[in-house]
């Protein structure tokens, strides 16, 4: 593992760089599949005669399952390693994508889109993988490259799938396009398993002492963790309510009440697991050696709720927004809307790099302020705008959104290394909670109000970031043989 602060992404002989490239492309494919419906929305809506309410419900369904999936995947990757976990997820993604492509009714579309939400959990896996291969002085930039280039998958889908569907021709062209991308993901799952390792040669893969819940360090953090768990289930209850509402009615009122009872029981079970994992800490405390401030995790959760949650929501609605406001064709709208996600190639690595160089707290404050201004600008876009100006405005806003995402995950691997997967899972899940909340708001308001709501939420992100603490010193890890390893983070 290199210890220099520079990172040469063209140095393919370096095992760390090679692993980074294999991993960001795995993430790229999961995002390509996860958002392959957005640029084909008008064609799919025409095929199934979907109402606007039904289409917006599919957008919400697409991000719903990712909330619990990222928690589960975070636990699995800490336990079994990113190599196996990512490979299995990619192969499963191909199957789920094929299910959506072959759907024959709105109900089948809805179920397939709901299940596709599990694919969105792939992001968490690579966070742990990259964190294992790069030192603290490089990890922000490396995670930014991983997240940014991988997130570009949604832009690539918007830029290529309408043309690919047109090339196949006929009313089923969109189905063939999706089937092809699904097959690519399944094949790459095998390639990934053959090509990577969980850690550099000779390094130890640290695992949590217990699984089932996040370990915390103090009694106050224990209750804080339970409080931060509540929105994860609240977002799923909101989704169930939305699906039972008039105009959609995918589930009955009875099913909605049953879902709420089920979610409450799952919440109780999750709290019991958190207690089980932290029972010894509550009785005996935590040695100073193993403590970490859960407040850091909570702040990152809130900021990812705003940054990534808004990105998912905007990427889902932007192609249709351009079609309706500027009367564009699906292909043109998809290409122009891709500008929002296109910035991932540059902005997310930039956010990670600036976080490495100038400090985690300072850069987070700047990005959250820029995000508020960016969404305020997007709220003013209308049919009277010069089209290139509207595209530039979306890209400026996107730059701050994705810099903020890069800054969040530049810090995640520096909190508690053996639990990086679980911390990344919880933080990532909050991104999807944000998407569910923002898309639900979008289903009730116009686009201008929608962007204003996100701009207002950014002020909250700026405020909580004031309480972020700069990581200093070393991460302390205990080796399997009992020896202590100090990992420098400043």
N, C-alpha and C positions, 0 to 999 in steps of 0.2 A: 504494500500500500504506500503510494507516494506521500511524502510529507510536505511537498512544496505547495505554495499558494496558487501556482499557475495550473491550468488544466488544458491540455492539448487534445481536443476531441478527434484529431486526425491520427493520433498515435495508436493505431489499431493493434500493434503488438503488445501494448500495455494491457494486461488482463482486466484491470479496472475499467479502462476506456471501452474495451470490447464488451464487458458485461453491461456497461451503461447503454451502449447502442442496442444490444439485444433486448434490454429491458424497456427502454423508451419505446421501441417499436412494438413490443407486446402491449404496452399501455395504449399506444396509437391505435392498434387494431380494436381494442375493447371500446375505445371512444368512437371509432368509426362505426362500429356495429350499434353501439348504444344510441347514437343519434342519427342513424341512417334513415329514420322515418321523417325527420324534420324537412329536408329539402324535397321530399316526395309527397309532402302533405296534401297539395292540391290534387295530385293524381290519385292518391289513396282515398281522399274524401270523395272524389268523383266516382271511383270504382264502387264504393260502399254507400254512396249517397249519405255521407255523414253531415250532421248539423254542426254549426260552429261549437256548440256546447259539447257535443260528443268528441270533436277533435281536441278541444282544450282538455277534456277529461283524459284522453290518451296521453297528452303531454304530462299531466300530473302523475298518471299511473307509471310512466316511464322512469320517474325518479323516486317513486315511493319505496319499493323494496330495497333500494340501495341503502336506506337508513339502517335497518337491522343487518343487512348483508355486510356492510363495512365493519360493524362491530364483530360479527362472526368471523369474517375473513381476517381481521386483525388478530383474533385469538388463534386462528388456524396457522397463520404465517409465523407467529411467534413460536408455535409448537412444532410445526412440521417443516418450516423453512419456505422461502419464497420460490425456490426452483420448482418444487412439486406443486405448490398451491397455484402458481401462475399458469403452469402447463395445463392443469386440470380445468381451470377457469376458462382458458382460451378454447379448449376442445368443447366444453359445455356451451360456450357462447355461440359457436357455429351451429349447434343443434337448436338453440333457442331462436336464433335469427331465421333459421329455416322454417320453424314453426310459425313465426310472424309472416314470412313470405308466402306461406301456403294457406293462410287463414281464409275462411269462406264467409265469415259473418263479423259483425261489430263485436260480439261477445268474444269470439276467438281472437280478434285483434287486441281487445282489452286484456285478455288473459296473457297473451304472448308479450305484450308491452310491459305488463306488470312483472312477468318473470325476467324480462330483459333487464330490469333494474338491477338484478344480481350481477350482471356483467360490469356495471359501473363501479363495483367494489374492487376491481382490478388495480386501481390507483394505489390502494393501501399497500399492496404486495411489493410494488417497486420502491416505495419509500423505505421499507426495511432493507431491501436488497442494496439500494444505493448507499444507505447509511452504513452498511457493513463494509463497503468497498472504498469509501472515501473518508479522509480525516476531517476534523472539524473546520479547518481553514479552507477546505474545498467543498464541504458538504452542501452549503447553501447554493452555490453555482451548479453543482452536480444534480441536486434535487430539482433546481430550476430548469435545467436542460431536460431532465427526465419528465417533469410535469408539463413543461411548455411544449416540447416537441411531441409528447404523447397526447396532450390536449388538442393539438392541431388535428387530430383525427376527426373531430366534429367538423372543422372547416374543410378538410379534405373530402368528407362525405358530401357537404353542401356544394363543393366545387365540381365533383365528378359524377355523383350518382344520377342527377337528372339527365346528363348527356349519355351516361351508360345505359340508362333505362330507355332513352330514345333510340340508341343504337340497336338494342335488342328488338325494338319495335313492337307494335301491337299493344293491346290493353294489359297484357301480362309482362310488359318489359320491365316494370319496377320489381316484379317478383323475381325474375331471372337475375337482375342486378343484385338483389339482396341475397339470393342463394349463392351467387359467386363469392360475395364477400364473406359469407358464413363459412364456406369451404376453405377460404384462405386462413381464417382464424383457427379453425380446427387443425389444419396442417401445421401452422406455425407453433401451435402448442407442443407438438412433437419436436420440432426444431429447437424450441427454447429449452426443453428438458435435456436434450443432448448437448447443448452448447454452453451452459452456464453452471456455476457452482454457487452455493449459498454464501461462502466467505472466501477471502484470499487463502491460498495454501498455507496451512499451519495455524490459521486463526481459529479461535473458539466461537461457536455460534451460541450466544447466551439465550437462555430460555427463562420465562417467569417461574418463580418458585411455585405458584399456584395459577390455575386457569379458571375461567368462569366469571371473573370480574377484575377490575383494575385495582392494583395495590395502591394505597395511599399512606401518608406518613403520620398523620395526626387525627385525633377525634374530630376536630373541626373540618378537616378535609374529607373525612368519611361522610359527614352530613352534606357537605358541599357537593360531593360526587353524586349522592342520591338526588339532590336538587337538580343538578345538571343532566341527570338521566331522564327526568320527567318530560322535557320537550321532545325527546326521541319518540316516546309513545304518544304524546299529544299530537304530533304531526300525522301519525298513522291514523289516529281517531278522526282528525280533520279530513283526511283522505276518505275514510269510510263514510263520513257524513256527506262529502261532496258527491260520492258515487251513488248515494241514496236520494240525492236531491232531484227535484223535478227537472225534466229536460235531459237527464242522463238515465237515472234509475237502473243502473247496472245491478244494484242489490236492493232488496226490500227494506222497509223500516225495521222489520223483525231481525233481518240479517245485520243491519247496522247496530242495533242494540246488542246482538250476540257478539259482534266484533268488538264493541266497547268492553263488554264483560271479559272477553278473551284477552284483550290488550291489558286490562287491569290485572288479570291473573298473571300475565307474563311480566308485568311490572313488579308485582309482589315477588315473583320467582327471581327476577334479576336483582332486586334488593337483597333477597336472601343469599344470593351468590356473592354479592359484594360484601355482605356481612361475613360469609364463610371465609372468603379470601383474607379479610382484614381482622378476623376475630382475635388473633394473637396480638396484633398491633393495639387493638382497643384495650386489651388486658395488660399488656406489658410495655407498650410504647414501641417506638422504632429507634434503633441506634442512629446516632448522628450520621454515621457512614452511609446509611441507605436512604436518608431523607431527601425529598424533593418537594417543591411547593406546587400543589395542585392548582393554585390560582393561575399559574402559567398556562396550564392545559385549558382552563376555563376561558381565559382571554383569547387564546388561539381558536377555541371552538366558536366564540362569538364572531371573531373576524372572518373565519372561513364560512360561517353562516351567511355573512354579508357578501364576501367576495365571490366564492365559488357558487353559493346559492343563487346569486344574481346572474352569474355567467350561465349556469344551466338554464335558468328561466329565460334569459334573453336569447340564447342560442336556439331554444325551442320555438320561440315566437317570432324571431326577427325575419326569417324568409317570408312568412305570411304577412308580416307588417309591411315589408317593402312592396309586396304584391298589391296590397290594399291601398297604401298611401300613394304610391307612384305608378300604379297600374302596369307593373312589369310582368314579363313571362316568368314561369317557375325557374327556368334555367338562369335567367339574368338575376332574378331576386336571390337565388341560391348563391350565385357567385359574389354578389355585392354583400349579402348578409354574412358571408364567410369572413369578411374583413374583421368582424368582432373576434372570432376565434383565431384568425390568422395571426393576430398579434402575439399569441402564445409562443410562437417560434422565438421571439425576441424578448417579450416583456417578462415572462416568468423566469427565464434564466437571469435577466437583468435584476429582477427583484431579489433573487437569491444571492447574486454577486454583490449587490449594494448592501444587503444585509450582512454578508460576510465582512465587507470592507469598512462600513461606517457604523455598524451596531444594529442590533435587532429592534430595539425600542424606537430609536430615532427614525429609521426607515419606515417602520410600520405606521407611525403618525403621519409622515408625509404622504404615503400611499393612500391612507384612508381619507385624508383631506382631498387629495386629487380625485379619488373615486366619487366623492360627494359632488364635486364640481362637474365631473364628467357626466354623471347621470342627470344632473340639472340641465346640462346642455342637450342631452338626448330627449328630455321631456319637451323641448321646444320644436323638435323636428315635425314638419307638416308638409302638405302637398305643395305649398308655395316655396319650399326650399329648393335650391339648386342641388340636384341629385349628388354630384361629387362632394358637395359640402356636407350632406347628410352622412355619406360613407366615411368621410374624414372624421366627423364628430364621433361616430361609433367606434372608430379605431383609437381615437384619443382616449375615450372613456375606457375602452378595453385595455389599453396600456396600463392604466392605474389599477384596474381590477386584477389583472394577472400579475402585475408586480406585487400586489398585496398577497396574492396566493403564494407566490414564490417566497415572500418574506415569512409567511406562516410556516411553510414546510422547511425553510432553512433552519428553523428553531426546533421543530418537532424532534429530530434525532438527538438533540442536545439535552433533553430533559431527563430521561432515564432509559439507557440503551436497551436493557433486556426487555423493556415493555414498549419499544418503539412501535411495533405493529398495533398494539392495543391503543396507544395514544393517537397514532395516525388514524386508526379505525374510528375512534370517537370523534376526532376532529373532522375527518372526512364525512362521517354521518351527519354532523351538523351542517356541512355544506348542502347535503340533500334535504335536511329539514328546511333550510333556507329556500331551496328550490320549490318544495311543496308549498311553503307559505307564500312565496312570491307569485307562483303560478296560480294559486287559489285566489289571491288578490286580483291577479290579471283577469280571472274569469268573471269578475264583477265590475271592473273599471275599464276605462279606455287606456290606450298605450301611454299617453302623456301622464296621466295620474299614476300609472304603474311605475314609470321611471322616477317620478317625484317621490314615491314611497321608498324606493331603494335609496335615493339620494338622502332622504331623512334618516334611514337606518344607518347610513355611513357615519353620521354624526355620533351615533351610539358607539360604533366601532372605534372612532377617534378617542372618545372619552375613556373607554375601558383600556385602551392601549396606553394611556397615561400611567396605568398601574403595572405595566409590564416591567419585569426585572431583567436586566442584562445578564445572560449566563456568564459565569466567571469560573476560573480555576480548572478543575478536572472533574470528569465523570468517573466515579469509582465503581468498578465491577469486581465481583468475587468469582474467581476461576473455579471450575469443578473440583480441583484438588485443594481448594481452600485458600490459595494465594490471592493477593489483591493486585489488580491491574488498574493503574491510573491513566485515564484517557484525557489528554489536554483539550480544552474547548475555548481557551482564550490566549 
